[in-house]
Amino acid sequence: MFEAYKGTVICASKYYDVTEIRKLYQKGVHDFGENRVQDLLKKQEELKDLDITWHFIGHLQTNKVKDVINRIDSLHTLDRLHLAESIQKCALKPVKCMIQVNLTEETQKSGVLLSNLDQFLLEIKKYDKIKLIGFMTIGKDHDDKATELAFQACDMLANKYQLPYRSMGMSDDYELAIKHHTTHLRIGRKFMEYLV
Ligand SMILES: *Cc1c(COP(=O)(O)O)cnc(C)c1O
C-alpha cells in the first residue's frame, strides 16, 4: 500500500483488536499507535511476545501520564505545558515527543496554535525528560486545500526548528502528507483492506 514511501507507517489501532493486530504484524506492520491509555496497556500486555513499537497518538490526560509514559516509544501529542510538567515528573528517562500543532485553527481541535509556538518551545526547554523530535498535525476533514496547507506548514516548522520528524497523514490524506515530507503516517481505517 505504501511501498514507495520510505518513512514509518504507524497503524492507528483504535479500530483493531489484538487478533487483528497480530494479523497486521504478520504482514509487516510493526508500529502501532493508540489513542487511549487503557487500550494501549491492555493490548501491550496481550501482545508482549511481539516486537511492537508503541506510539501514543491520542489526547493524553495529565493524570494518566504515569501509567503510560514509560511504556511507549514516542508521544505524538504534546500539546500543553501541564502535560510537559507531568512528563517531567513521571518519566524515568527522556521521552521522544512531538508537539501537536493546530494548523487549521479549528477550535474543537487540540494542539498548540502557531501564535503560541515560540513561547511553548521556550518553556519546554527546561524539561530534560522531553526529547523533542518533531511536530504532529491533523488535516481538516473534507478540505484538501486546508489540509495541504497545514501539512506544508508542519513541514516548514520542522525545517525551521531543525527537528527531524513530522507525524502527519491518515487514511484520507496520506498522499498529501507524503508530498510534504511526512516521516510518520498514522493509518487507521485503510488497514482494513489488509485484513480481508
Ligand atoms: C484514528 C486516528 C488516525 C487514523 O485515522 P484514519 O482516518 O482511520 O486513518 C490517525 N491519527 C489519530 C490521532 C487518530 O486518532
The ligand as an ORCA input file, in Angstrom:
! r2SCAN-3c Opt
* xyz 0 1
  C      -7.826      7.402     14.333
  C      -6.621      8.264     14.136
  C      -5.836      8.180     12.977
  C      -6.175      7.287     11.793
  O      -7.398      7.629     11.235
  P      -7.893      7.020      9.824
  O      -8.602      8.165      9.189
  O      -8.763      5.890     10.162
  O      -6.695      6.626      9.040
  C      -4.714      8.978     12.899
  N      -4.372      9.825     13.883
  C      -5.090      9.949     15.009
  C      -4.658     10.915     16.048
  C      -6.247      9.183     15.166
  O      -6.974      9.316     16.275
*
